[in-house]
Amino acid sequence: MPGLAWTCLFTGTVTLQQFPLAVGEPRYNPPVTRILLITFLAAFSALAQSLDGFDQFMAETMARLNVPGAAAGVIQDGKVVLAKGYGVRAVNAPDKVTPQTLFAIGSVTKSFTSAALATLVDEGKLDWDKPVREYLPWFRLYDPHATELITLRDMLTHRSGLPRYDSMRFLVKFPMEELVRRLQYLPPSLSFREAYQYNNLMYVTAGFIGARVNNSSFEDLVRTRVFRPLEMTASTVTVKDSQKAADFARPHELQNGKPTVVPFYDYQEFGVGPNGFVNSNVDDMLRYLRFYLDGGKVGGRQVISEAQMRQLRQPVISAGPGTATYALGWNVSYYEGRLRIGHGGAITGFTANVALFPDQKIGIVVLNNGSSPLPDIATRALANRMLGIKPRERRDPAPQPPAADNRPKPTPGTKPSLDAAAYAGSYHHPAYGTIRVQNSSGELDIVFPSLTARLRHFHYDTFTAPRLGLVRFSLDETGKITTMHLPVEQAVKPLPFERLP
């Protein structure tokens, strides 16, 4: 039997000792023993055959995408059939990835957030459909209608009316409560409940509410309500804790076409943990997937009620074309006619993907330490193998005419109205706080708490800034700078940052 199948057979609850081959063994009927063993060997031989070639697929795909390391796991019918590491934890280092290697899982965390909140719903401390102002009376959004009506279900299914505003997670640093209080100053791009718009900040708010009613931090809520009962002993909710582990991967991004180690993103530093702070490994994630496939049970104990497990996976809103919908922290769709519940994750230097096929009792997880599409690609490859789906023939799309370039064009021959020193100063927006524009020997830099970007003249009093775009300054009738307009979110107009005296 191939080594993979032999390993898979004995990684679950069934062990070789339970099926002895000795004819004289008094505890078993030998013919029955042989039949059982043959049945299991046949089943797992089929599994091994279905996974045949996957290691080569991973090696080739990782090389093509310049991914340093990855890990993949599959569980079926409660048994682990694949748990394996590929590549290295960090470039230019010898340590290999294993099933115990910790990776940041990014937005896969959202299902952990909803699961932790579900335990509070079970206890009557929360209700998915009550206005959140019943739990947080001071909560406000820009839209007063949304302020009065928004519920946890709205927040967890991305129908608040707010676009992503991910710049709040990367440019400025506030404690979680302060961040939630500042949401009222962010204009929506759509009406409340008009459509699905992915928004990490609503998960921050939902997590903050859960922590508040539980009288704990949200980190402790996830540790005690999810990690502990599921025996996810290696998983962490902080970067600092993950780096204390004996086996963890480092984040990488491509620089000049080569994977390069970059700093970890610290969720606590930016006050946004509930949208993506979990760090985990394949072994723990397979326990997590088994928990969902078993309907909220661990070892026969119901950790989350069956009713709330149904709520977690119940589609609420269309999330895109075709059959894609969004539930409470999960995407729900159909894959080649099979119900699929899953989620992807991406944060600086890491991507991840998980998929559940409840009707087939299959769970899949793929993690990697690069900003690449590998987890999604490998998840589909594993799903095809486990479900017996023949991959569709790849066809190159028909050539398309180049898209029209609608970007603004600079007006030639223009210059700023004032000298560089006149633009320097402090500028304030009630959501983002106070930022600075500083003059360095005639060159202007815009300075956020976690980003300094050089302003380059575009035309008139408009400049370009890396990662931001066009930054425009307004002058009053006396010729003094009054406002800096920053494009911090593409779905709304640039926000006005008023110049401070």
N, C-alpha and C positions, 0 to 999 in steps of 0.2 A: 504494500500500500504506500502511496506517496507520503512523504514525511508530513506534509501539510495536513492531510486527512487524519493521520495518526495523532498529531497534536490537537486538532480540533475535537476529536472524539473524547478526549479526556480533560478538556478545559472547562466543561460544565459540571453538573452535579453527578453525572454518571462517571464512575471510575472503573479501571480494569479490575480492581479487587472485587467489585460487585458482580463480576461475571467471570468467575474462575473456570479454567479449562480442565482442571484435574477431575478425572472420572469419579474418584472416590470421595470428592468433597460432599459431606453429608448435608449441607444446608441447601443444596440445589439439585434439581432433577437434571441430569446431564443433557438429555435430548432438548429439554426446554432451554437450558443454558446455551446450547449450541445454536438453537433457532434464534434466540434473542441476540446473541453475538453476531450471527450472520446478518440479521436484519439491520443492526446498528452499523456494521461494517459496510453494508451495501449502501445505506443511506448516506453515510459520511464519505464514502468513496465517490458517490454522485456529487456531493458538495465539493469535494476536492477537485473533481473534474470541472465543475462549474466555475471554480476559481482558478483553474489552470491558465497560466499565462498572465495572471494579474501582476505578479512581481515584475515581469518584463515590461508590461504596460506602464507601471509606475516609474520604473527606471527611465524609460524613453520619454514619458511625459514630463517628468521632473527635469530631465536634461533639456528638453525643448523649451520649458518655461523658466529655466534657471532657478529652480527651487532647491535650496540646500537640504531641507529635511521635511519629512512628512510622516504621518502615522494614520493607519486605517483600521477600522474594526467593523465586524458584522456579527449580529446575533440573530438566531432563528429558533423559534419554538423554545425560547429560554436558554439556549445553548450558544456559547461563543464559538463561532466557526472561523473567525479571523480576528487576530489582534497582533498587529505587527508594525514595527518602525522601519523607516526607509531613510537613507542618507544620514546627515549629521545635524547636531543641534546648533552648530554655528560654523560658518565658513572658516577655513584655515585652522580648524580644531579637530582632534581625532574622535571626540565623543559621539557615539552613534545614537540615533533616535531609537527609543524602545516604546513598548506600549505604556510604560510608566512616565514617559517624558511629558512635562507640562507645557501646554500651549495656551496663549490667550484665545478665547473662542468668540470674542466680540459679541455681536448681536444674537448669537445663539443664547446668550444670557437672558434674552427677553422671556423665554419660556420658563426660566428659573424664577424670574420676577413674578410672572403670573401664577406660577405654582405656589410660591411663598404666600402670595395674596389669597390664593384659594384656601389655604389652611385657615386664614383669618375669616373668610366667608363661612367656612364650615363652623367656626366658633361663634358666628353671629356678630363679630366685631366689624365686619365690612359687608357691603352689599354691592354687587356689580352695577346695579341700576339706580342707586340713589345719587342725587347730585353731590359732588364731592365737597361742596360748601357745608354740608352737614357734618363733615369730618374736619374741614379746614375752613372756618368761617371767613378768614381774611383772604382767601384765594381769589384772584382776579385774572381775567384775560382781557385783551384789548377789546373784544366784542362782548358787550354786556349781556347779550342773549346767550352766548356760549358760557359766560361766567355763571349764570343762574342754572343752566341745564346740564352742563357737562358731567358725565359719570366716569367711573373707572372703566366701564366697557368702552366708552368713547375714546378714552385716553389710550387704552391698550390695543385698539383697532385702528388707530391713526385717522380718526375722523373729527379732529378738533377744528379744522379750518386752517391750521398753521402749516406752512411748509417746513422744510427740515431745520433751517437756522442752525446748521452744524457749526457755523463759525463761533457760536456761543460755547462749543465744546473744545475749541482749539485756540481761540484768540484770547479769551479772558478767563480768569480764575475766581470763582466765588464758592463759598460753602453752599451745600445743597439747598438749605432753606433760603438763602439770599438769592440764589439762582431762580428758585420757584417764585419768589416775590417779584422778580423782575420780568416774568413772562407777560405781565399785563401791558408792557410797553412794546411788544412785538406785533406789528400789524399782520393780520391773516391774509392769505392770498385767495381763499375760498370761503364761502359761508359755512357756518357750523353744520356738520353732518352732510355736507354737499357731496363729498367724495373722499376717497382714500388718499391721504398724503402722509408718507412715512415721516414720523417725527420722533426723534430720540428724547426730546425734552419732556414729552408727555409721559414717557416711561420713568423719567427721573421723578416727575411729580407723583405718579402713582406709587412708586417705591417710597417716596418721602411720606406719603399719607399712611402707607402700611406700617412704616417704622413708627410714626407718631401714635397710631392707635395701639400699637404693640408695646409702646414705651421702651423702645430699643433702637439701636442703629439698624439700618437696612442690611448692613454686612452681617450682623448677628442674626437677623431674621432669616437670611438665606442659609447661614451655617446651621442654625438649630432646626429649621423647618424643612430643609431639603438635604443638605450634605449629611447631617447626622443620621436621620432615619434611613437614608439610602446607602449608608456606609461608603460615601464618597470621601474617603479619608485623605486622599492626596490633593483634592481640589481646594483652591483658595479664591478669595475675593479681593486680594490686593497684590499689586506687583511686588511689593517688598516681601510678602510671604512666599510668593512663588519662587523668588530668587534665593530663598533660604533652603529650598528643596535640593536634594542631591542630584536630581535629574530634571532639568528644564531647558527649553529651547530659547534662543535669542531671536529678536525680530530682525528681519532683513528687508531692504528695498533695493531695487535695481538702480545702480549709479554707473553711468557709462556702460550699460549693458551687463554689469556684473552684480551679483547679490552682495550687499554690504550690510554689516551689522549697524543698526540704528538704535537710538535710545527707546526704551519702553515708554508707552503711553500710560500715564498714571491717572486713572479715573478719579481717585479721591482728590487729587490735586485740583481737578476741574469740577468737582462736585457732581459728577454725572454717573455714579456707579450703576444704578439699576438698569441702564440701557446696555451695559456690556462688560461688567467687571470680572466675570468668572474666568479663572484659569483652570484647565482640567487636562486629563489625559485619556487615552483610549480606554483603559481599564475602567476608570470611573464613569466615562460617558456611556459605556455599554451597560453599566448598572442603571444609569439614568434612563436609557432607552428601554431596558427591560421593565422598569417601573411603569412607563407609559403603556407598553404592550400588555402588562399585567393589570391594567385598569386601576392604577394607583395603589397597588399592593406591594409590600416587601415582606417576603417570608411569611405570607399568609395574613399579615397585618395591614389593614386599610389605612394608609397614611393620609390620603386625600379621598374624600367620599366619591363614590361612583357618579353621583349627580354633578359634582364639581369637575370631575375628570371629563364628563361630557361637555360641560360648559367651556373648558379650556380648548377643546378641539372643534367647537361648533362655529361654522363660518358666520361672519357678521356682515362683511362688506366686500364687494368686488375689489380685487387688488390689481386688476390688469386685464388684458384681453384673454379670451378663451375662458377656461374654467377656474382661473386663479382667484382665490378668496383669502381673506385674512380672519383668523380667529384670535383668541387671547394669547398672543405671543407665538403663534404658529401660522405658517402659510398652509393652506389646504387646497389641494388640486388633484387632478388625475394624471397618472403617468402611464401611457399606453393602456388605458382602461383600468388601471389599478389605483385605488385611493392612496394618496400620498400626503403625509403630514410632515412638514420639515421647516428648516430655517437655515439661512446662511449667516455668516459673521465675518466682519472685516474691521480690523483696527491696525494702526501703524505697525507694519511688518508681519502681520499674521492674517490668515483667512481660514475659515472653517465651514463645514457643512454637515448637517444631520438630516436623516430622512427616516420616517417610519412608514411601513406598509402594514397597517393593522390587520387586514384580512389575511395576509400571508404570515403574520407574526415575525416580520423581518425588521430589523433596525440597522442603520448604517451610519457611521461617523468617519469623517476624514478631516484631519488637521494638518496645517503646514506653517512653516516659519518664513513665509515670503508673501508679498502682496501680489498674489497670483490667483487665477481661476482654477487652480488644480483641484481644490476640494469638490467643486461642482462637477468637474469633468470626471473625477474618480468616483464620486457618488453615483453618477449615471452608469459608469462602467460596471460598478459592483451591482447596481440594481438590475442591469441587463443580465448579468451572469446569474444572480440569485433567482430572478423571475423567469429565466429561460427566454429572454427577448433577444431576437437577432438585431444587432445594431443596424440602423438604417444606413444605406449607402450615402456617403458624403458626396454632395455635389457642390461644386463651386458656384456661388451666386452669379447671375448674369451681371456683366459690367454695368455700373450705374454712372450716370453723368455726375461730375463733381457738384457737391452742394453749393448753393449760392453763398457767397461770403457777405453776410449781413452785418458784420462788425462795423462800428463807426470808423470813418476814415479821418485822419487828422487834416486840418486845414493848413496847407503849407504857408510858410512865411510868417507864422504868428509867434508870439512870445508871451510869457506871463505878464500880468499887469503890474506886478510889484517885484521888488528884489526878494531873494530867497528868505531873508531874515523876517520879512513881513508875514510869511505863512507859518512861521514857527510859533508854537504855543500849545496850550491845552484845549482839548475839545471834549465835549460831554454829550452822551446819550443816556437816557435813564435806564435802558436795558444793559448796555455794554459798559457803562461807567465812563471814567475819564481816561483818555489816551493822549499821547503827545505827538506833535510834529516837531522834529528838532533839525536845526540847521548845522550842518557839519562842513564848514569851509565852502559854502555855496551849494552844497548838496543836501537835499531834504530826505529825511527818513521818517516814516510813520511807525510809532512804537506802541505795540500792544504788550500786555504782560508776557505773552509767549511767542511773539513774532515781531521782528524788526524788518521792515521792507523799504527799499530805496524807491523814492518817487522819481519817475522820469517824465519830463515834459512831453505832453501829447499835443495839445494846442490851447491857446488862450490860457484860462486858469484851470485846465484839466490836466491831470497827470495819470500815469499808469503805475500800478504797484503789483509786484508778484503776489499771486494767490488771492488778490482782491479784484483787480481790474481797473476801471476808470474811476479816479477820485477827483471830484469837482469841488472847487472853492467858490463861494458866493461873496460878493462885496456889497457893502451898503452904499448910499448916495455920497458918502464922504470918501469912498475909496478904501475903506477898511474891511478886512476879512471878518465875516460874521459866522459863516457856516461851512463845514466840510461835509460833503455828501458821499457816503461810503456804500458800495454795493456788497453788503455783507450777506445778502440772500438774493439769489437770482430771480426768485418767483415774485418778489415785490420790488417797489421802487427803492433806489438808494436811500438809506436812512440818514436824517440830518443830525450831525454832531455839532452842537452849538459851541462857538468859541468862548472860552471863559476869560474874564477880565485879567 
